[in-house]
Amino acid sequence: MSEDAPGVRLRFAQVFLHILRLIRLYEANNVNLKEPLETLVAGAVEVADGNKITLQSEGGVIYLNKKPIRGGRQAFNTIQALVKLLGEFGLVEVSFALPIDVEDLRGFLDLLREAEDGLEIKSRLQQSTLSERFRIFLPGEATGTATVRKVEIDEDTYFPLAYSRTLILLREYVKNLRNDQLARYFSQKLQRASQELVTLSARNEHRLLALARVRGADEYQFTHMVNTGLLAICLGRRMGFRNLQLSDLAYAAFLHGIGRFRTAPDVIQRGGAEKADRREIGRHPYRSLAAFLESKQISSRAQIGALVAFQFDLWRRWTRMRIPVFDVHPYTKIVAVCELYDALTSDHDDQQACLPDQAFEKIRELQPKVVAPSSVDGSSKIVGLGSKILGSTSVDTRRYGSSSYDPASGGSETFDPTVVSTFGAMLGIFPAGTLVRLSGGEIAVVVHPNPELLRRPLVAVIRDAEGATIEPDYRDLAEKDVQGRFRAAVETVVDGDALGIVIPEELSS
């Protein structure tokens, strides 16, 4: 490597960034890419570490062969733009084997251009001959060399750890909102946590739904926002969103109520009981918008998050608007349902938590009277949220995170029927976390709904027929004995508080 190593690394990164931008506009064999590709090949020898080049994105910094790219203000825009573009492709690392050939590069760039997300890029790359020359790594994949070491993950501890880390990142982001550098840092970390949870949801939706049952009385505001995000990820996947869209949705859901952290806690607690409090709460959409805009680097994901936070608080109807918002973003519609469900199933000072099935029934009551078709084929079938239902509703708005009912308005905003029906199909008749009594007298907690046989979910028995506590015994209520009869069935839903039952923490994993 030359004596001007830092400058050489920066120039290589600048050329690579230029190429990534160009393939958003042109195919890899376009004449506009000829010169940048030749420049990249010529500079590869200078930056190579042995027979390879590794470009990594970590914590808002770009590393070339494990060394950070530096260059002061001149390098800052390049680094930030490269971090953003790699994130949009769903990648955190790209590795090249030397010597680099222009034609091989064109083939690799075509994969980046044509694939939907990082998972598809990786799959197509592994099936091609280019896998010998290029390697890519997705969020959550740690590499020390050009080879990924596959490690067996203890899922019972990994999922709660992912939840806890997201909770900490959200809390630190809110805590440091007015510190530009720390806010950007924790925002980037939170975005990566969103991507990781999206990846986990593809294989273990039931675990993510179980995690959304975690309750923290001391930090309700934060657990509520994280739980809303977990539910939104699972619901978005059911509605046909791809991984990149789900990452945006998760990030927006985690921060849907960020404006309320700039309002005095006592005002939130009173929930608009006084006129002055209602004026304060009416400023939430603008405070949410300000929280995002204060960052000097506004990514596309942050723009979506700001829009969803703004529209969500407007939809709650505490803010006076001359012209109502009719063009509601699909993510806002999803967040609205998930947010209310978590709020209803949480304990509050003035109201006891609803059972999951009771909460869903209240959500169903807030649909338009003319119900739209429930078939779902991606986000294009989500219909508008603008219609009203006259009369009152039992949903109380005096607690943080409650939904849209405004007693002064004489009505409430309604939920999208397609979102509600998909949410119900996801939860099943007995959502994950519901306590039930089985036909044999045992008490069990629902672990995973059965989409085909809604009354026969997967459960974990935690008390025997005599009421004695036992180690969780997992049973599939859809299983039959040798004579073709179901072994057990759900007899009724039970109230855990009334029986003194706290769902074992291990069931959340």
N, C-alpha and C positions, 0 to 999 in steps of 0.2 A: 504494500500500500504506500502511496506517496506521502511526503511530509505534510501536505495539506489535507490530511485525512478528514477532519471535520467538514471542510468545504467540499471535498469529494463526495462524502456521504450525503450532504445536503443536496448537491446537484443531482445525484442519482435519484433521491426521493422526489425532487421537483420534476424530473423527466417522467418518473413512474406515475406521479399524480397527473401530469399532463395527458399521459396515455389513457389512464382510467377515465378522465373526463371526455376524451375523444370518442371512446367506444360507447359512450352514452348517445353519441350522435351518429357515428359511422360504424360500418362493419370493419373487421380487423384488416381486410385487404384493401381498404380505401387508401388513396394516395396521400391523404392528410396524415396517415400514421407512419408513412415510410421513413421520414427523417427522424421522428422521435424514437422509433424502434431501433434504427441504426445507431442512434446516440446512446440508447440504453445498453445495447450489446457492446459498443465500444467502451463504455464506462464500467462494465461489469467486472473486468479484470482488476481494475483499480480498487474496487470496494470488496472484492471477494475475500472470504475467509476460507482458505484452502480451496476446495472444489465446490463451494456452495455460497449462496447469498440468502440471508434470512431477514425478512422485513416484518416487524411485529408492531402491533398497536396495543399499548397497555397503559391504562390510567391517563389517557389524553396525551401520551408521549409516544413517538415513533422510535423504535430501536432498529438499528441496522447491524446485523451480526452481534446482537446482545449489547450494543453500545448506543446510548441515546444520541439522536441527531440534535445538534445545537447550532446556533447561529444568531442568537438575539432576536430582535424584532423582525429581521428579514426572514428568519426561519419560522416564526410563529404561525403565520397564515398558512404556510405550506404544511406544517405539522398538523394543525387543526383541520385543514381541508382533507388531508390524507386519512386522519382518524375517522372523520365523518364518512368519507367514501367507502373505506373498508367496512365500516359498520353497516352502511346501506347494502353492501353485498353480503353481509352476514359473516364476515371474516375477521379474524384477529391476527392472522399470520399467513404470509406467503413465502415459500421457500423455492429457490431456483437452483438446479444443479448445473454446473459449468461443464463444457462451454455452452453458452446460450445461443440458440439458433433463431433467426428471425422468423422462419416459418413455424417453428414450434411455438414461439411467442404468439403468433397470429392465432394458432389453434387454441391456445390457452385463453386468449382474450375473447375468442368467440364463445367459449364456455361461460365466461363471466357475463357476457352480454346476453346470452340466450336463457340462462337458468333463472329461476324465480328467486332462489335464496341460497344460503350457504350449504344447506343439506343437499340440494339438488346439484350444486356445483361439485361438491365432494363426490357424490354418487357417480356423476357422469365422468369426472376425472379418473376415478378408480377403474372405470370400465374402458378407458381409452389407453392408447400407448403413451400418452403424455404423462401418465402417472410416474414414469421413470425420471422425468425431467422436472416436474413441478409437484409441490405438495402444499395443501392449504389446511388451516386449522380453524375450527369454529370456537365461539365463546365457551369457556369451561374446559377446553382441551389444553392442557399444559404441555409444553415441549421444551426439552433441553437440547435435543439434537433434531435431526431431520426425521426421526422416527417417533411416533406416538407410542408410549408404553400403556397398554391397556391394563387398568387397575380395577379389581373387583370392588364396587362401592357398597358399603353397608347402608342400604336404603332406609332402614329404620332410624338411623341417625342423620343421614344426609338431607332428607327432606325437611325435618325441623331446623337443621342448620341453615338451609337456604331461606327458610321463613325468617329465622332470627336475624340473619344478615340483612335481608331486605328491610326489616323493621328498623334496624340500627341505622342503615343508610338513609332511610326516609327521615328518621328523627334528626340525624346530623345535617341533612340537607336543609330541613326547615330551620334548625338552630342557626345555621350559617347563611341564611338567605341574603343578608346584607353585606356579606363578604364575597366580593366578586370571584376571587380565585377559589376559595373553598366551596362556594356554591357550584361553580362549574365542575370542580373535581367530584363532588358528591353526586351531582347530576349525571355525570358520565358513568360513575359507579352504579347508580340506580338504573341507568339504561342497560348496563351489562347484566345486572341482576334480573331485569325484565326479560332479556333474551334467554338467560339460563332457565328461568321458570317456564318460559314458552317451550323450550326444548324438553324439559321434564314433563310437561303436560301432554306431550305427544304420546308418551309411553305409559304415563301413570296419572291419568285424569282423576281417578278416585282418590289418590293420595293428596292431590292438590285440593280437591273438594273437602276432604277431611281436615286439611290444614286450615281451611277457611272457617272452621268451627272453633279455632283457638280464640279465647277471650282473655283480655287483659284489662281488668277494672281500673288499674292505676294509669294506664296509657290507652284509654279507649280510643281517643282520636286517631292515634297512629295504627293500632291494630285494626280499627275500622277501615282505614284507607287501604292497608295491605290486604285485608280480607276481600274488600271490594275488587281489588286488582286480581286476586286469584280467581274469584268467581267470573270476572270479565274474561280472563284468558280462556277458561273452559267453555264459557258461553260463546265467545268469538270463534273458537275452533269448531264448535257445533254448527255455527252459522256459515262456515266455509271460508273464513279468513285464513290467509297464508301466514307463515311464520313472521315475516317482516311486518305485516299488518298487525299481528298479535302483539309483537313487541311494542309497537306504537300505542296500541290499545292499552296494554298493561301499564306503560309509563303514564299515560293520561289518567287511567283509573287510580293509580297510586297517588296522584297529585290533584285529584278532582276537587278537593276541599281546601286547597292550600291558602286561599284568601282568608279563611276564617282564623288562621293563626295570627293574623294582623288585627284581630278584633279582641277586645278585652274578654277574658274567659267568663266573667260574670254576665256579660251581655249575651254570650252564647248560651249560658245556663238558663237565663230567663226566657230565651227563645222568642223575643218579640212581644213580651207582655206589655211593654210600655212603648209609646210613640217614638221616643228618642232611640230606643233599642231597635225598633223596626227600621229607622233611617240608617243606623249603623250596619245592620245586617244587609240592607239594600246595597251597601257599597262592596259587598263581597265579590261580585263579578269583576269589578275594576281592580280590586286588590289582588285577585288571582292573576289577572292579566299583568299587573305591575310586577308581581313576583317572577314571572317568566321574562318579561322585557328588561328587567334590570341586568340580566346577564348580557355581556357584550357580544357573546357568540350565540346567535339564535339558530339552532338546527331545525330541520324540517320536523323532527320528532317533538322538539320543544314548541314549535308553532302549533302542532296538533294538540299537544297537552294544554297549551294556553287557550285554544279554541274550546276544547271540551270543558275545561274548568269554568270558562266564562259562560258558556251556554248552560252548563249544569246549574249554576247559581241563578242565572236568569230564569230558567225553567221553574225554579222553586218559587218564583213570583214574589219575591220580596223587593225587587228592584222595579221602579216605575219606568216604563218605556213607552214613548209615543207610538212607536211602530213595533208590534210584537215580532218575535223571531219565529219564522215559519220553516226556514231551511235548516233543520237541526241535523247535526253531524251524526252518522250511524253510531259512532263510538259513544256519543252522549246518551243515546237511547239505551245502549247496553249498560253503561255505567249507572244510569238512573234506576234500572231494575235491580242490579246487583247491590247498589248502595242501600236501597230501602230494605231489601231482604236481610242484609247483615244488621242494619239498624233495628229491625223488628225482632230479630232473634238474639239481641243483646240486652242485658239488664241495664236499667237506667234508674236514677234516683226517684223518678216519678212514675215509673212503669216497669212491670216485670216482663222479662223476655217472653215472646211468643214461641210456641213450639213450631218447628219448621213447616209442618203442613198448614198450621194456622196462618203463618206469615205469608205463605204462597197464596192462600185464599184471599187475603187482604190485597195482595198485588193483583190478583185476577179481578177483583172488584173495581180496580182503577183502569180498566180497559174501556175503549169506546163501546157503545151499545151495539153498533154494527161491527162485528168481528171480522177482520180480514182473514183470508185463507192462511192456514198454518204451515203450508209447505214452504220449505226454505231451500234456497239455492244461492248461497253467498249473500253478500251485503246488499246486492241490488234489489232484493225483495223486502227490505225494511221500509215500512211505510211511515208517514208523518206522525208527529206527536202533537199536533196543534189542537185537536178537538177537546171539548169540555164535557164534564158530567155535572149536572146541577145537583144541588143538595150537599149534605155534609158527608164526611167520612170519618172512620174511627182512627185514622192515622194521626198520631200526635206529633206536632212540629216543635215541641218545646225542647227537644234534645238535639245534641249535635248530630248532624248527618241524616236527620230525618228528611223525608221527601217533600212533596210539593204543596201540600194542602195549606191554604191561607184562609183562615176563618173570615177575614175581612172581604174576601173576594166572592164568597158565596159559591165557590166551585173549586175544582182541582184540575191540574193538567193530567192527561191520561197517558198510560203506557202504550208502547207499540205492541199490538197483538201478536205479531210474528215473534218479537223478542220474548214476550211472556210465554207463548206456547213452547218455544224452543227451550226456554229456561225450565219450564215444567217438565219437559221430556228429559232434560239433563238431570234434574233432581230426582225424578220419579215420584211416585206417591209418597214414598218414605225417603226423604233426602238423607244423604250421608250425615251421621251424627244424631239421627233420631233414635230415641230410646223406645223400644217396643217390648210387649209381653208376647211370648210365643205360646202356641197351643199347648205345650207341655208345662207351662207355668214359668219357664225361665225368662230372665230379663236380658235383653241383648241390645247392642247398639248397631245401627245400620252402617256398614262400611262402604258398600257400593250398591247403587240401585241397579235393577235389572231392566234394561230398556225394552226387552221382549215380554217379560212377565213382571209387570209393574208391582204386583203384590208379593213378589218372591225375590227380595234382594239378598245380597251377601251380608251376613251379620256376624257379630262377635258376641257370644254369650258371656256375660260378666257376672251373673248371679244364677245359681241353680234354682230348681223349683221350690226349695225350702227357704230361699232368700240368702243363702250363704255366698260370700264373694269367692269367685274362682278365677283362675288364670284364663285370659280371653280364649275362647274356643270358637274358631271360625267355622261357620256353617253356610252352605249354599242352599237356600230354601227352595231352589228350583230342582234339587236332586230328588230322585225317586228311589224307592226300595226295589227289591227284586220282583215284587208283585205290581210294580208300576204306580205305586201310591206315593204322594209327597210325604217326606219324613216329618215335616213340621210346617207351620204357617204362622203368620202374624195374626195375633188375636186382637190387639189394640195398641194404640200409642200411649205411653205413660209419661208422667211428669217426673223428671229426675230429681228436681228439688223436693217434691213431696215425699219421695222415697229416700232422700238423703244420698243420692248417687251423683258423683262427679265423674264424668267420662274419663277413663284412664288416659293419661297423657300419651302413652305409647300408641293408642289408636289413631292419634293424629299423624303418625308417621306412615 
